[in-house]
Amino acid sequence: MSKKILILNGSPRAKGNTKALIEAFEKGAAGHHVERFDLQAMNIHGCLGCCGGGKDPASPCVQKDDMEKIYPAYREADVVVLASPMYYWNITGQLKCAFDRLFAVAELDPNYANPKKDCVLLMAAEGEDEDNFAPVRALYEGLTSHMGWRDLGAVYAGGNFEAGAIHGHPEQLRQAESLGKSI
C-alpha cells in the first residue's frame, strides 16, 4: 500500500551529505508518494509562542509564510522524515524552526493532540562515535515518544564533514535506501 511521505530537509547545503541521504531514501521509497521541502530555500519564521493558531484547518498558524505549503502535506502524511546535518550536537535551526511551527496543527485539536505519524530520522555528521550522536538520539526519541509517533528507524551517518564526503561511505547510503524500502 502506497504511503504519503513528507521529508523536511533541514540542511542548508543544496548538494550536501544530508541531501545524498535523502536521495538514497527516496530511491528506496519508490512507489510511495514523496514530498520534500528544502527548508533553507523557504521563508519560514520562528514560532511566536502565541498559542493563537488552530482556528482554520486550511491555514492553522497566525503567521502567513511558507509553512502554508508544508501544512497540507504534513496533515496528509503517513510518514514524516526529519533530515538534518548535525549542528552543535543537534538538528539544524532550519528544521527546528519548521518543526516548532507544526504546533499550529496540534492547536486544531481541543486537547492539542498531535496527528499520529510514523517517523524517520536521517542525519549526517562529522563525528562517528555513539557519544557524538547521543544528544540527537535523545532528542529524536523524546520527540517521537511525546508526539506519540512510531519510530521507523534512523540513519546516523558519521564521518561526513565536507560536502560529498558521504559518497566515500556507500554503506550509509545503502542504509538510507534500505530504510526507504522498509516503508
Backbone as JSON Lines, residues from 0, in Angstrom:
{"i":0,"aa":"M","n":[0.83,-1.17,0.0],"ca":[0.0,0.0,0.0],"c":[0.88,1.25,0.0]}
{"i":1,"aa":"S","n":[0.6,2.15,-0.9],"ca":[1.39,3.37,-1.05],"c":[1.16,4.31,0.14]}
{"i":2,"aa":"K","n":[2.23,4.87,0.63],"ca":[2.17,5.81,1.75],"c":[2.52,7.21,1.26]}
{"i":3,"aa":"K","n":[2.07,8.2,2.01],"ca":[2.43,9.59,1.76],"c":[3.57,9.93,2.72]}
{"i":4,"aa":"I","n":[4.71,10.3,2.14],"ca":[5.92,10.57,2.91],"c":[6.28,12.04,2.77]}
{"i":5,"aa":"L","n":[6.43,12.72,3.89],"ca":[6.85,14.11,3.93],"c":[8.29,14.15,4.41]}
{"i":6,"aa":"I","n":[9.16,14.78,3.63],"ca":[10.56,14.95,4.03],"c":[10.8,16.42,4.33]}
{"i":7,"aa":"L","n":[11.25,16.7,5.55],"ca":[11.65,18.04,5.93],"c":[13.18,18.06,5.94]}
{"i":8,"aa":"N","n":[13.75,18.69,4.92],"ca":[15.2,18.75,4.76],"c":[15.73,20.0,5.44]}
{"i":9,"aa":"G","n":[16.39,19.81,6.58],"ca":[16.93,20.93,7.34],"c":[18.33,21.34,6.96]}
{"i":10,"aa":"S","n":[18.89,20.75,5.9],"ca":[20.26,21.09,5.52],"c":[20.32,22.41,4.75]}
{"i":11,"aa":"P","n":[21.28,23.26,5.08],"ca":[21.46,24.47,4.3],"c":[22.24,24.24,3.01]}
{"i":12,"aa":"R","n":[22.86,23.08,2.87],"ca":[23.63,22.76,1.66],"c":[22.74,22.1,0.62]}
{"i":13,"aa":"A","n":[22.68,22.69,-0.56],"ca":[21.85,22.15,-1.63],"c":[22.36,20.79,-2.12]}
{"i":14,"aa":"K","n":[23.67,20.57,-2.01],"ca":[24.25,19.32,-2.51],"c":[25.15,18.69,-1.46]}
{"i":15,"aa":"G","n":[24.65,18.67,-0.22],"ca":[25.45,18.14,0.87],"c":[25.19,16.68,1.16]}
{"i":16,"aa":"N","n":[25.72,16.24,2.27],"ca":[25.62,14.84,2.68],"c":[24.19,14.45,3.07]}
{"i":17,"aa":"T","n":[23.49,15.37,3.69],"ca":[22.1,15.1,4.05],"c":[21.26,14.9,2.8]}
{"i":18,"aa":"K","n":[21.51,15.72,1.79],"ca":[20.77,15.59,0.53],"c":[21.02,14.21,-0.1]}
{"i":19,"aa":"A","n":[22.26,13.73,-0.01],"ca":[22.57,12.4,-0.55],"c":[21.81,11.32,0.23]}
{"i":20,"aa":"L","n":[21.72,11.46,1.55],"ca":[20.94,10.51,2.34],"c":[19.47,10.54,1.92]}
{"i":21,"aa":"I","n":[18.95,11.74,1.71],"ca":[17.55,11.89,1.29],"c":[17.33,11.22,-0.06]}
{"i":22,"aa":"E","n":[18.22,11.46,-0.99],"ca":[18.08,10.86,-2.32],"c":[18.12,9.34,-2.26]}
{"i":23,"aa":"A","n":[18.98,8.8,-1.41],"ca":[19.05,7.34,-1.25],"c":[17.75,6.82,-0.63]}
{"i":24,"aa":"F","n":[17.25,7.53,0.37],"ca":[15.99,7.15,1.0],"c":[14.85,7.19,-0.03]}
{"i":25,"aa":"E","n":[14.79,8.26,-0.81],"ca":[13.75,8.4,-1.84],"c":[13.83,7.27,-2.87]}
{"i":26,"aa":"K","n":[15.03,6.88,-3.23],"ca":[15.2,5.77,-4.17],"c":[14.58,4.5,-3.58]}
{"i":27,"aa":"G","n":[14.85,4.26,-2.31],"ca":[14.29,3.09,-1.65],"c":[12.77,3.17,-1.49]}
{"i":28,"aa":"A","n":[12.25,4.38,-1.36],"ca":[10.82,4.58,-1.15],"c":[10.05,4.7,-2.46]}
{"i":29,"aa":"A","n":[10.67,4.31,-3.56],"ca":[10.0,4.37,-4.87],"c":[8.66,3.64,-4.78]}
{"i":30,"aa":"G","n":[7.63,4.23,-5.38],"ca":[6.3,3.66,-5.33],"c":[5.4,4.34,-4.32]}
{"i":31,"aa":"H","n":[6.02,5.07,-3.4],"ca":[5.26,5.87,-2.44],"c":[5.21,7.31,-2.95]}
{"i":32,"aa":"H","n":[4.27,8.08,-2.44],"ca":[4.2,9.5,-2.78],"c":[5.1,10.25,-1.81]}
{"i":33,"aa":"V","n":[6.19,10.83,-2.33],"ca":[7.16,11.53,-1.5],"c":[7.13,13.01,-1.85]}
{"i":34,"aa":"E","n":[7.01,13.83,-0.81],"ca":[7.08,15.28,-0.99],"c":[8.15,15.82,-0.07]}
{"i":35,"aa":"R","n":[9.13,16.52,-0.67],"ca":[10.27,17.04,0.09],"c":[10.22,18.56,0.11]}
{"i":36,"aa":"F","n":[10.53,19.11,1.27],"ca":[10.65,20.55,1.41],"c":[12.08,20.86,1.85]}
{"i":37,"aa":"D","n":[12.78,21.65,1.04],"ca":[14.13,22.09,1.36],"c":[13.99,23.39,2.15]}
{"i":38,"aa":"L","n":[14.05,23.3,3.45],"ca":[13.69,24.39,4.34],"c":[14.58,25.62,4.19]}
{"i":39,"aa":"Q","n":[15.85,25.43,3.83],"ca":[16.76,26.56,3.67],"c":[16.27,27.52,2.59]}
{"i":40,"aa":"A","n":[15.59,27.01,1.6],"ca":[15.14,27.84,0.48],"c":[13.75,28.43,0.72]}
{"i":41,"aa":"M","n":[13.21,28.22,1.91],"ca":[11.85,28.67,2.2],"c":[11.87,29.83,3.2]}
{"i":42,"aa":"N","n":[10.82,30.62,3.16],"ca":[10.64,31.74,4.07],"c":[9.77,31.27,5.24]}
{"i":43,"aa":"I","n":[10.45,30.82,6.3],"ca":[9.74,30.3,7.47],"c":[10.24,31.05,8.7]}
{"i":44,"aa":"H","n":[9.32,31.64,9.41],"ca":[9.65,32.41,10.61],"c":[9.52,31.53,11.85]}
{"i":45,"aa":"G","n":[10.22,31.9,12.88],"ca":[10.15,31.16,14.13],"c":[8.8,31.27,14.8]}
{"i":46,"aa":"C","n":[8.48,30.26,15.59],"ca":[7.22,30.24,16.33],"c":[7.17,31.43,17.28]}
{"i":47,"aa":"L","n":[6.01,32.07,17.36],"ca":[5.82,33.22,18.25],"c":[5.39,32.8,19.66]}
{"i":48,"aa":"G","n":[5.02,31.53,19.82],"ca":[4.55,31.07,21.12],"c":[3.25,31.74,21.52]}
{"i":49,"aa":"C","n":[2.49,32.19,20.54],"ca":[1.27,32.95,20.83],"c":[0.08,32.08,21.17]}
{"i":50,"aa":"C","n":[0.14,30.79,20.81],"ca":[-0.98,29.86,21.0],"c":[-2.26,30.41,20.38]}
{"i":51,"aa":"G","n":[-2.1,31.13,19.28],"ca":[-3.23,31.72,18.59],"c":[-3.64,30.97,17.34]}
{"i":52,"aa":"G","n":[-2.99,29.87,17.06],"ca":[-3.31,29.1,15.87],"c":[-4.47,28.15,16.11]}
{"i":53,"aa":"G","n":[-4.68,27.27,15.13],"ca":[-5.67,26.23,15.28],"c":[-7.1,26.64,15.01]}
{"i":54,"aa":"K","n":[-7.29,27.81,14.44],"ca":[-8.65,28.25,14.17],"c":[-9.12,27.9,12.76]}
{"i":55,"aa":"D","n":[-8.18,27.73,11.83],"ca":[-8.51,27.48,10.44],"c":[-7.71,26.28,9.94]}
{"i":56,"aa":"P","n":[-8.36,25.14,9.7],"ca":[-7.62,23.96,9.25],"c":[-6.81,24.19,7.97]}
{"i":57,"aa":"A","n":[-7.28,25.07,7.1],"ca":[-6.57,25.33,5.86],"c":[-5.33,26.2,6.09]}
{"i":58,"aa":"S","n":[-5.31,26.94,7.18],"ca":[-4.21,27.85,7.47],"c":[-4.08,27.95,8.99]}
{"i":59,"aa":"P","n":[-3.5,26.91,9.64],"ca":[-3.59,26.82,11.1],"c":[-2.79,27.83,11.9]}
{"i":60,"aa":"C","n":[-1.75,28.43,11.34],"ca":[-0.9,29.35,12.1],"c":[-1.31,30.8,11.81]}
{"i":61,"aa":"V","n":[-1.12,31.66,12.8],"ca":[-1.42,33.08,12.59],"c":[-0.4,33.74,11.65]}
{"i":62,"aa":"Q","n":[0.8,33.16,11.59],"ca":[1.82,33.69,10.67],"c":[1.56,33.13,9.27]}
{"i":63,"aa":"K","n":[1.72,33.97,8.29],"ca":[1.5,33.56,6.9],"c":[2.82,33.62,6.16]}
{"i":64,"aa":"D","n":[3.44,32.47,6.03],"ca":[4.72,32.36,5.34],"c":[4.74,31.01,4.62]}
{"i":65,"aa":"D","n":[5.9,30.49,4.3],"ca":[5.98,29.25,3.52],"c":[5.56,27.99,4.29]}
{"i":66,"aa":"M","n":[5.27,28.1,5.56],"ca":[4.7,26.94,6.27],"c":[3.35,26.59,5.66]}
{"i":67,"aa":"E","n":[2.71,27.54,5.03],"ca":[1.42,27.29,4.37],"c":[1.56,26.19,3.32]}
{"i":68,"aa":"K","n":[2.75,26.03,2.75],"ca":[3.0,24.97,1.77],"c":[3.18,23.62,2.46]}
{"i":69,"aa":"I","n":[3.72,23.64,3.66],"ca":[4.03,22.41,4.39],"c":[2.81,21.84,5.11]}
{"i":70,"aa":"Y","n":[1.96,22.69,5.67],"ca":[0.83,22.21,6.47],"c":[-0.04,21.17,5.77]}
{"i":71,"aa":"P","n":[-0.44,21.39,4.52],"ca":[-1.29,20.36,3.88],"c":[-0.57,19.02,3.73]}
{"i":72,"aa":"A","n":[0.7,19.06,3.36],"ca":[1.48,17.83,3.2],"c":[1.65,17.13,4.56]}
{"i":73,"aa":"Y","n":[1.86,17.91,5.6],"ca":[2.02,17.35,6.94],"c":[0.73,16.68,7.41]}
{"i":74,"aa":"R","n":[-0.39,17.33,7.21],"ca":[-1.66,16.75,7.66],"c":[-1.95,15.44,6.93]}
{"i":75,"aa":"E","n":[-1.57,15.35,5.67],"ca":[-1.86,14.17,4.86],"c":[-0.82,13.06,5.01]}
{"i":76,"aa":"A","n":[0.35,13.39,5.5],"ca":[1.47,12.44,5.54],"c":[1.21,11.27,6.49]}
{"i":77,"aa":"D","n":[1.63,10.11,6.03],"ca":[1.67,8.93,6.9],"c":[3.01,8.87,7.63]}
{"i":78,"aa":"V","n":[4.06,9.33,6.93],"ca":[5.42,9.26,7.44],"c":[6.06,10.64,7.34]}
{"i":79,"aa":"V","n":[6.71,11.06,8.41],"ca":[7.47,12.31,8.41],"c":[8.95,11.95,8.54]}
{"i":80,"aa":"V","n":[9.75,12.43,7.58],"ca":[11.19,12.21,7.6],"c":[11.86,13.5,8.03]}
{"i":81,"aa":"L","n":[12.58,13.45,9.13],"ca":[13.36,14.59,9.6],"c":[14.79,14.36,9.12]}
{"i":82,"aa":"A","n":[15.27,15.26,8.26],"ca":[16.61,15.1,7.68],"c":[17.43,16.33,8.03]}
{"i":83,"aa":"S","n":[18.62,16.11,8.57],"ca":[19.43,17.23,9.02],"c":[20.89,16.82,9.18]}
{"i":84,"aa":"P","n":[21.8,17.74,8.88],"ca":[23.16,17.51,9.35],"c":[23.19,17.84,10.85]}
{"i":85,"aa":"M","n":[24.18,17.34,11.53],"ca":[24.33,17.67,12.94],"c":[25.02,19.01,13.08]}
{"i":86,"aa":"Y","n":[24.38,19.92,13.79],"ca":[24.95,21.22,14.12],"c":[24.99,21.33,15.64]}
{"i":87,"aa":"Y","n":[26.17,21.41,16.18],"ca":[26.34,21.5,17.63],"c":[25.52,20.46,18.36]}
{"i":88,"aa":"W","n":[25.64,19.21,17.93],"ca":[25.02,18.05,18.56],"c":[23.49,18.16,18.59]}
{"i":89,"aa":"N","n":[22.95,18.7,17.51],"ca":[21.51,18.88,17.42],"c":[21.1,18.92,15.95]}
{"i":90,"aa":"I","n":[19.81,19.04,15.69],"ca":[19.33,19.28,14.34],"c":[19.59,20.75,14.01]}
{"i":91,"aa":"T","n":[19.51,21.1,12.74],"ca":[19.74,22.49,12.35],"c":[18.59,23.39,12.82]}
{"i":92,"aa":"G","n":[18.89,24.68,12.88],"ca":[17.87,25.67,13.21],"c":[16.74,25.67,12.2]}
{"i":93,"aa":"Q","n":[17.06,25.41,10.93],"ca":[16.02,25.4,9.9],"c":[14.97,24.33,10.2]}
{"i":94,"aa":"L","n":[15.42,23.14,10.57],"ca":[14.5,22.05,10.87],"c":[13.76,22.32,12.17]}
{"i":95,"aa":"K","n":[14.46,22.78,13.18],"ca":[13.82,23.07,14.47],"c":[12.74,24.13,14.31]}
{"i":96,"aa":"C","n":[13.03,25.17,13.54],"ca":[12.08,26.26,13.31],"c":[10.8,25.72,12.67]}
{"i":97,"aa":"A","n":[10.94,24.95,11.6],"ca":[9.77,24.4,10.92],"c":[9.02,23.42,11.83]}
{"i":98,"aa":"F","n":[9.75,22.59,12.55],"ca":[9.1,21.62,13.42],"c":[8.29,22.32,14.52]}
{"i":99,"aa":"D","n":[8.86,23.37,15.1],"ca":[8.12,24.11,16.13],"c":[6.79,24.63,15.59]}
{"i":100,"aa":"R","n":[6.8,25.06,14.35],"ca":[5.6,25.65,13.75],"c":[4.51,24.6,13.49]}
{"i":101,"aa":"L","n":[4.84,23.32,13.54],"ca":[3.83,22.28,13.37],"c":[2.85,22.26,14.54]}
{"i":102,"aa":"F","n":[3.19,22.93,15.63],"ca":[2.3,23.0,16.79],"c":[0.95,23.6,16.4]}
{"i":103,"aa":"A","n":[0.94,24.49,15.4],"ca":[-0.33,25.1,14.97],"c":[-1.33,24.03,14.53]}
{"i":104,"aa":"V","n":[-0.83,22.92,13.99],"ca":[-1.73,21.83,13.6],"c":[-2.29,21.14,14.84]}
{"i":105,"aa":"A","n":[-1.47,20.96,15.86],"ca":[-1.95,20.38,17.12],"c":[-3.01,21.29,17.75]}
{"i":106,"aa":"E","n":[-2.89,22.59,17.54],"ca":[-3.87,23.53,18.1],"c":[-5.25,23.37,17.49]}
{"i":107,"aa":"L","n":[-5.35,22.68,16.36],"ca":[-6.66,22.41,15.76],"c":[-7.49,21.47,16.63]}
{"i":108,"aa":"D","n":[-6.82,20.67,17.46],"ca":[-7.48,19.73,18.35],"c":[-7.69,20.4,19.71]}
{"i":109,"aa":"P","n":[-8.88,20.29,20.3],"ca":[-9.11,20.94,21.6],"c":[-8.16,20.47,22.71]}
{"i":110,"aa":"N","n":[-7.6,19.27,22.55],"ca":[-6.66,18.75,23.54],"c":[-5.21,18.88,23.1]}
{"i":111,"aa":"Y","n":[-4.99,19.64,22.03],"ca":[-3.64,19.84,21.48],"c":[-2.98,18.53,21.08]}
{"i":112,"aa":"A","n":[-3.77,17.59,20.64],"ca":[-3.22,16.3,20.22],"c":[-2.54,16.44,18.87]}
{"i":113,"aa":"N","n":[-1.36,15.9,18.78],"ca":[-0.63,15.89,17.52],"c":[-1.16,14.79,16.63]}
{"i":114,"aa":"P","n":[-1.2,15.03,15.32],"ca":[-1.6,13.94,14.42],"c":[-0.62,12.78,14.58]}
{"i":115,"aa":"K","n":[-1.13,11.56,14.56],"ca":[-0.27,10.38,14.71],"c":[0.44,10.09,13.4]}
{"i":116,"aa":"K","n":[1.74,9.96,13.45],"ca":[2.57,9.73,12.27],"c":[3.59,8.65,12.57]}
{"i":117,"aa":"D","n":[4.15,8.11,11.5],"ca":[5.37,7.33,11.59],"c":[6.5,8.3,11.3]}
{"i":118,"aa":"C","n":[7.68,8.01,11.81],"ca":[8.77,8.98,11.68],"c":[10.1,8.29,11.39]}
{"i":119,"aa":"V","n":[10.94,9.01,10.66],"ca":[12.29,8.57,10.3],"c":[13.23,9.74,10.54]}
{"i":120,"aa":"L","n":[14.45,9.45,10.94],"ca":[15.49,10.46,11.06],"c":[16.66,10.09,10.15]}
{"i":121,"aa":"L","n":[17.09,11.06,9.35],"ca":[18.3,10.92,8.53],"c":[19.26,12.02,8.98]}
{"i":122,"aa":"M","n":[20.46,11.62,9.43],"ca":[21.41,12.62,9.92],"c":[22.83,12.31,9.49]}
{"i":123,"aa":"A","n":[23.46,13.32,8.9],"ca":[24.88,13.26,8.57],"c":[25.64,14.08,9.61]}
{"i":124,"aa":"A","n":[26.84,13.64,9.94],"ca":[27.63,14.34,10.96],"c":[29.11,14.1,10.73]}
{"i":125,"aa":"E","n":[29.9,14.97,11.33],"ca":[31.36,14.8,11.26],"c":[31.79,13.67,12.19]}
{"i":126,"aa":"G","n":[31.34,13.71,13.45],"ca":[31.72,12.7,14.42],"c":[31.1,11.36,14.11]}
{"i":127,"aa":"E","n":[31.76,10.3,14.6],"ca":[31.31,8.96,14.24],"c":[30.91,8.08,15.42]}
{"i":128,"aa":"D","n":[31.31,8.44,16.63],"ca":[31.06,7.53,17.74],"c":[29.68,7.74,18.36]}
{"i":129,"aa":"E","n":[29.29,6.79,19.2],"ca":[27.97,6.82,19.83],"c":[27.78,8.08,20.68]}
{"i":130,"aa":"D","n":[28.83,8.51,21.39],"ca":[28.71,9.71,22.22],"c":[28.36,10.93,21.38]}
{"i":131,"aa":"N","n":[28.88,10.99,20.16],"ca":[28.59,12.11,19.27],"c":[27.09,12.19,18.96]}
{"i":132,"aa":"F","n":[26.47,11.04,18.74],"ca":[25.06,11.02,18.34],"c":[24.1,10.98,19.53]}
{"i":133,"aa":"A","n":[24.61,10.8,20.76],"ca":[23.74,10.65,21.92],"c":[22.75,11.81,22.1]}
{"i":134,"aa":"P","n":[23.16,13.07,21.97],"ca":[22.17,14.16,22.16],"c":[21.06,14.14,21.1]}
{"i":135,"aa":"V","n":[21.41,13.84,19.86],"ca":[20.4,13.8,18.8],"c":[19.5,12.59,18.98]}
{"i":136,"aa":"R","n":[20.07,11.48,19.35],"ca":[19.27,10.27,19.61],"c":[18.26,10.57,20.72]}
{"i":137,"aa":"A","n":[18.7,11.25,21.78],"ca":[17.78,11.59,22.89],"c":[16.69,12.55,22.4]}
{"i":138,"aa":"L","n":[17.05,13.52,21.59],"ca":[16.06,14.45,21.04],"c":[15.03,13.69,20.21]}
{"i":139,"aa":"Y","n":[15.51,12.86,19.29],"ca":[14.62,12.12,18.39],"c":[13.71,11.16,19.17]}
{"i":140,"aa":"E","n":[14.27,10.44,20.09],"ca":[13.46,9.51,20.88],"c":[12.45,10.26,21.74]}
{"i":141,"aa":"G","n":[12.85,11.41,22.27],"ca":[11.93,12.23,23.05],"c":[10.8,12.78,22.2]}
{"i":142,"aa":"L","n":[11.13,13.26,21.01],"ca":[10.1,13.78,20.1],"c":[9.09,12.71,19.73]}
{"i":143,"aa":"T","n":[9.59,11.56,19.28],"ca":[8.66,10.52,18.86],"c":[7.8,10.04,20.03]}
{"i":144,"aa":"S","n":[8.39,9.93,21.2],"ca":[7.64,9.5,22.37],"c":[6.56,10.51,22.75]}
{"i":145,"aa":"H","n":[6.93,11.76,22.87],"ca":[5.98,12.78,23.3],"c":[4.93,13.11,22.24]}
{"i":146,"aa":"M","n":[5.29,12.97,20.98],"ca":[4.33,13.22,19.9],"c":[3.41,12.02,19.7]}
{"i":147,"aa":"G","n":[3.78,10.88,20.25],"ca":[3.0,9.66,20.04],"c":[3.24,9.08,18.66]}
{"i":148,"aa":"W","n":[4.42,9.35,18.11],"ca":[4.76,8.87,16.78],"c":[5.51,7.55,16.87]}
{"i":149,"aa":"R","n":[5.4,6.75,15.82],"ca":[6.11,5.46,15.75],"c":[7.42,5.66,15.0]}
{"i":150,"aa":"D","n":[8.5,5.32,15.63],"ca":[9.84,5.41,15.03],"c":[10.03,4.25,14.06]}
{"i":151,"aa":"L","n":[10.26,4.58,12.8],"ca":[10.52,3.55,11.8],"c":[12.01,3.3,11.59]}
{"i":152,"aa":"G","n":[12.85,4.16,12.16],"ca":[14.29,3.96,12.04],"c":[15.03,5.26,11.83]}
{"i":153,"aa":"A","n":[16.32,5.17,12.01],"ca":[17.18,6.34,11.85],"c":[18.48,5.91,11.19]}
{"i":154,"aa":"V","n":[19.05,6.82,10.42],"ca":[20.39,6.64,9.86],"c":[21.25,7.73,10.46]}
{"i":155,"aa":"Y","n":[22.23,7.32,11.24],"ca":[23.22,8.23,11.82],"c":[24.5,8.03,11.03]}
{"i":156,"aa":"A","n":[24.75,8.93,10.09],"ca":[25.87,8.79,9.15],"c":[27.04,9.65,9.58]}
{"i":157,"aa":"G","n":[27.95,9.08,10.34],"ca":[29.11,9.81,10.84],"c":[30.28,9.78,9.87]}
{"i":158,"aa":"G","n":[31.25,10.66,10.13],"ca":[32.46,10.75,9.3],"c":[32.26,11.56,8.04]}
{"i":159,"aa":"N","n":[31.27,12.46,8.06],"ca":[30.91,13.21,6.86],"c":[30.86,14.71,7.15]}
{"i":160,"aa":"F","n":[32.0,15.36,7.03],"ca":[32.04,16.8,7.28],"c":[31.97,17.58,5.98]}
{"i":161,"aa":"E","n":[32.87,17.32,5.08],"ca":[32.89,18.04,3.81],"c":[31.73,17.59,2.93]}
{"i":162,"aa":"A","n":[31.16,18.55,2.2],"ca":[30.07,18.22,1.28],"c":[30.54,17.13,0.32]}
{"i":163,"aa":"G","n":[29.75,16.09,0.19],"ca":[30.08,14.98,-0.71],"c":[30.86,13.86,-0.05]}
{"i":164,"aa":"A","n":[31.3,14.05,1.19],"ca":[32.09,13.02,1.87],"c":[31.32,11.71,2.01]}
{"i":165,"aa":"I","n":[30.01,11.77,2.07],"ca":[29.21,10.57,2.26],"c":[29.35,9.59,1.11]}
{"i":166,"aa":"H","n":[29.75,10.07,-0.05],"ca":[29.93,9.15,-1.18],"c":[31.11,8.21,-0.96]}
{"i":167,"aa":"G","n":[31.95,8.53,0.02],"ca":[33.03,7.63,0.43],"c":[32.56,6.61,1.45]}
{"i":168,"aa":"H","n":[31.28,6.67,1.83],"ca":[30.67,5.74,2.79],"c":[29.41,5.13,2.17]}
{"i":169,"aa":"P","n":[29.58,4.33,1.14],"ca":[28.39,3.8,0.44],"c":[27.47,2.98,1.34]}
{"i":170,"aa":"E","n":[28.0,2.41,2.42],"ca":[27.14,1.63,3.32],"c":[26.09,2.53,3.99]}
{"i":171,"aa":"Q","n":[26.44,3.79,4.23],"ca":[25.47,4.72,4.83],"c":[24.34,5.03,3.85]}
{"i":172,"aa":"L","n":[24.7,5.2,2.59],"ca":[23.68,5.45,1.57],"c":[22.8,4.22,1.37]}
{"i":173,"aa":"R","n":[23.4,3.04,1.43],"ca":[22.62,1.79,1.33],"c":[21.67,1.66,2.52]}
{"i":174,"aa":"Q","n":[22.13,2.09,3.69],"ca":[21.27,2.02,4.88],"c":[20.06,2.95,4.71]}
{"i":175,"aa":"A","n":[20.27,4.15,4.17],"ca":[19.15,5.07,3.92],"c":[18.2,4.5,2.88]}
{"i":176,"aa":"E","n":[18.75,3.9,1.83],"ca":[17.91,3.29,0.8],"c":[17.1,2.13,1.37]}
{"i":177,"aa":"S","n":[17.74,1.3,2.19],"ca":[17.03,0.18,2.82],"c":[15.91,0.66,3.73]}
{"i":178,"aa":"L","n":[16.15,1.75,4.44],"ca":[15.12,2.32,5.3],"c":[13.94,2.78,4.45]}
{"i":179,"aa":"G","n":[14.23,3.41,3.31],"ca":[13.16,3.81,2.39],"c":[12.37,2.61,1.88]}
{"i":180,"aa":"K","n":[13.06,1.52,1.57],"ca":[12.39,0.31,1.1],"c":[11.5,-0.31,2.17]}
{"i":181,"aa":"S","n":[11.86,-0.12,3.43],"ca":[11.12,-0.74,4.52],"c":[9.79,-0.07,4.81]}
{"i":182,"aa":"I","n":[9.55,1.06,4.22],"ca":[8.3,1.81,4.47],"c":[7.12,1.06,3.87]}
